[in-house]
């Protein structure tokens, strides 16, 4: 799934105009690791920071 998202899904989004995204992390250690792995690869193509709270992600997206 991660490889598909990085190689297929995100390039389509960028091709169609995506320039920013926000990644909301949950408390599960495995989920955090997997999300950070995808985020690291995706952020090479568009701004994609991670956040611990949805309000932080929303505020960042509104500013960008």
N, CA and C atoms as a LAMMPS dump frame, in Angstrom:
ITEM: TIMESTEP
0
ITEM: NUMBER OF ATOMS
192
ITEM: BOX BOUNDS ff ff ff
-5.0000000000000000e+02 5.0000000000000000e+02
-5.0000000000000000e+02 5.0000000000000000e+02
-5.0000000000000000e+02 5.0000000000000000e+02
ITEM: ATOMS id mol type element x y z
1 1 1 N 0.829 -1.201 0
2 1 2 C 0 0 0
3 1 3 C 0.868 1.257 0
4 2 1 N 1.914 1.268 0.833
5 2 2 C 2.771 2.448 0.903
6 2 3 C 3.449 2.702 -0.435
7 3 1 N 3.989 1.645 -1.017
8 3 2 C 4.678 1.795 -2.296
9 3 3 C 3.716 2.291 -3.369
10 4 1 N 2.5 1.753 -3.386
11 4 2 C 1.5 2.183 -4.355
12 4 3 C 1.182 3.668 -4.183
13 5 1 N 0.998 4.099 -2.93
14 5 2 C 0.677 5.507 -2.67
15 5 3 C 1.776 6.418 -3.186
16 6 1 N 3.014 6.058 -2.917
17 6 2 C 4.146 6.901 -3.316
18 6 3 C 4.357 6.879 -4.823
19 7 1 N 4.23 5.722 -5.438
20 7 2 C 4.537 5.6 -6.87
21 7 3 C 3.363 5.902 -7.792
22 8 1 N 2.143 5.678 -7.323
23 8 2 C 0.974 5.832 -8.194
24 8 3 C 0.046 6.978 -7.768
25 9 1 N -0.396 6.927 -6.533
26 9 2 C -1.436 7.845 -6.053
27 9 3 C -0.942 9.288 -5.941
28 10 1 N 0.144 9.513 -5.22
29 10 2 C 0.636 10.877 -5.025
30 10 3 C 1.049 11.555 -6.331
31 11 1 N 1.713 10.862 -7.264
32 11 2 C 2.026 11.53 -8.534
33 11 3 C 0.786 11.996 -9.298
34 12 1 N -0.295 11.235 -9.213
35 12 2 C -1.541 11.659 -9.865
36 12 3 C -2.077 12.924 -9.206
37 13 1 N -2.034 12.96 -7.87
38 13 2 C -2.504 14.149 -7.159
39 13 3 C -1.665 15.375 -7.533
40 14 1 N -0.358 15.211 -7.575
41 14 2 C 0.535 16.329 -7.926
42 14 3 C 0.287 16.763 -9.364
43 15 1 N 0.137 15.821 -10.261
44 15 2 C -0.14 16.139 -11.669
45 15 3 C -1.419 16.958 -11.806
46 16 1 N -2.357 16.728 -10.899
47 16 2 C -3.632 17.439 -10.939
48 16 3 C -3.669 18.67 -10.038
49 17 1 N -2.483 19.11 -9.584
50 17 2 C -2.409 20.39 -8.901
51 17 3 C -2.15 20.379 -7.406
52 18 1 N -2.009 19.225 -6.784
53 18 2 C -1.76 19.19 -5.343
54 18 3 C -0.39 19.79 -5.035
55 19 1 N -0.347 20.718 -4.102
56 19 2 C 0.925 21.316 -3.692
57 19 3 C 1.177 21.164 -2.2
58 20 1 N 0.121 20.9 -1.43
59 20 2 C 0.238 20.781 0.025
60 20 3 C -0.683 19.677 0.535
61 21 1 N -0.236 19.028 1.591
62 21 2 C -1.047 18.029 2.271
63 21 3 C -0.639 18.004 3.727
64 22 1 N -1.451 17.454 4.566
65 22 2 C -1.14 17.355 5.989
66 22 3 C -1.383 15.916 6.43
67 23 1 N -0.44 15.38 7.162
68 23 2 C -0.54 14.01 7.63
69 23 3 C -0.792 14.014 9.13
70 24 1 N -1.914 13.464 9.525
71 24 2 C -2.282 13.398 10.934
72 24 3 C -1.838 12.054 11.493
73 25 1 N -0.997 12.081 12.528
74 25 2 C -0.475 10.859 13.132
75 25 3 C -1.362 10.419 14.288
76 26 1 N -1.49 9.109 14.467
77 26 2 C -2.194 8.611 15.649
78 26 3 C -1.161 8.082 16.648
79 27 1 N -1.6 7.544 17.751
80 27 2 C -0.69 7.148 18.825
81 27 3 C -0.048 5.775 18.642
82 28 1 N -0.489 4.998 17.691
83 28 2 C 0.057 3.674 17.465
84 28 3 C 1.465 3.773 16.864
85 29 1 N 2.443 3.155 17.5
86 29 2 C 3.841 3.258 17.064
87 29 3 C 4.036 2.727 15.646
88 30 1 N 3.41 1.599 15.305
89 30 2 C 3.553 1.034 13.965
90 30 3 C 2.951 1.971 12.92
91 31 1 N 1.777 2.511 13.219
92 31 2 C 1.126 3.435 12.287
93 31 3 C 1.967 4.684 12.09
94 32 1 N 2.571 5.184 13.167
95 32 2 C 3.433 6.361 13.055
96 32 3 C 4.63 6.077 12.158
97 33 1 N 5.248 4.921 12.339
98 33 2 C 6.4 4.554 11.526
99 33 3 C 6.011 4.477 10.051
100 34 1 N 4.921 3.8 9.764
101 34 2 C 4.471 3.647 8.387
102 34 3 C 4.125 5.001 7.772
103 35 1 N 3.439 5.834 8.521
104 35 2 C 3.05 7.153 8.02
105 35 3 C 4.271 8.029 7.762
106 36 1 N 5.225 8.012 8.669
107 36 2 C 6.439 8.815 8.498
108 36 3 C 7.24 8.33 7.289
109 37 1 N 7.231 7.026 7.034
110 37 2 C 7.926 6.482 5.879
111 37 3 C 7.318 7.016 4.584
112 38 1 N 6.01 6.965 4.481
113 38 2 C 5.322 7.491 3.292
114 38 3 C 5.511 9 3.196
115 39 1 N 5.367 9.688 4.322
116 39 2 C 5.499 11.141 4.349
117 39 3 C 6.869 11.569 3.862
118 40 1 N 7.901 10.876 4.277
119 40 2 C 9.249 11.221 3.859
120 40 3 C 9.428 11.145 2.358
121 41 1 N 8.838 10.153 1.74
122 41 2 C 8.931 10.002 0.283
123 41 3 C 8.029 10.984 -0.436
124 42 1 N 6.827 11.186 0.075
125 42 2 C 5.872 12.085 -0.575
126 42 3 C 6.317 13.537 -0.485
127 43 1 N 6.952 13.903 0.619
128 43 2 C 7.329 15.3 0.807
129 43 3 C 8.429 15.74 -0.151
130 44 1 N 8.992 14.807 -0.903
131 44 2 C 9.95 15.17 -1.942
132 44 3 C 9.232 15.784 -3.137
133 45 1 N 7.924 15.566 -3.222
134 45 2 C 7.131 16.036 -4.353
135 45 3 C 6.228 17.208 -4.013
136 46 1 N 5.737 17.254 -2.787
137 46 2 C 4.875 18.348 -2.328
138 46 3 C 5.021 18.499 -0.827
139 47 1 N 4.633 19.649 -0.304
140 47 2 C 4.738 19.874 1.147
141 47 3 C 3.743 18.976 1.868
142 48 1 N 4.249 18.191 2.814
143 48 2 C 3.434 17.173 3.476
144 48 3 C 3.919 16.956 4.91
145 49 1 N 3.776 17.966 5.774
146 49 2 C 4.243 17.829 7.151
147 49 3 C 3.317 16.94 7.988
148 50 1 N 3.831 16.49 9.116
149 50 2 C 3.037 15.667 10.026
150 50 3 C 2.566 16.49 11.219
151 51 1 N 1.427 16.085 11.765
152 51 2 C 0.829 16.762 12.913
153 51 3 C 0.256 15.738 13.873
154 52 1 N 0.227 16.087 15.151
155 52 2 C -0.346 15.214 16.169
156 52 3 C -1.805 15.54 16.453
157 53 1 N -2.23 16.738 16.112
158 53 2 C -3.612 17.162 16.368
159 53 3 C -4.235 17.682 15.08
160 54 1 N -5.501 17.358 14.892
161 54 2 C -6.186 17.772 13.671
162 54 3 C -6.268 19.298 13.572
163 55 1 N -6.399 19.971 14.694
164 55 2 C -6.473 21.438 14.653
165 55 3 C -5.173 22.036 14.114
166 56 1 N -4.036 21.424 14.468
167 56 2 C -2.752 21.9 13.945
168 56 3 C -2.688 21.707 12.434
169 57 1 N -3.128 20.563 11.965
170 57 2 C -3.122 20.269 10.524
171 57 3 C -4.043 21.236 9.784
172 58 1 N -5.223 21.459 10.32
173 58 2 C -6.176 22.373 9.676
174 58 3 C -5.617 23.789 9.604
175 59 1 N -5.029 24.252 10.696
176 59 2 C -4.469 25.607 10.707
177 59 3 C -3.344 25.732 9.693
178 60 1 N -2.494 24.734 9.599
179 60 2 C -1.396 24.775 8.634
180 60 3 C -1.939 24.794 7.205
181 61 1 N -2.91 23.965 6.923
182 61 2 C -3.483 23.913 5.578
183 61 3 C -4.156 25.238 5.204
184 62 1 N -4.828 25.857 6.148
185 62 2 C -5.469 27.143 5.867
186 62 3 C -4.428 28.199 5.507
187 63 1 N -3.285 28.178 6.189
188 63 2 C -2.227 29.144 5.901
189 63 3 C -1.507 28.885 4.597
190 64 1 N -1.627 27.676 4.069
191 64 2 C -0.911 27.337 2.842
192 64 3 C -1.886 27.06 1.742
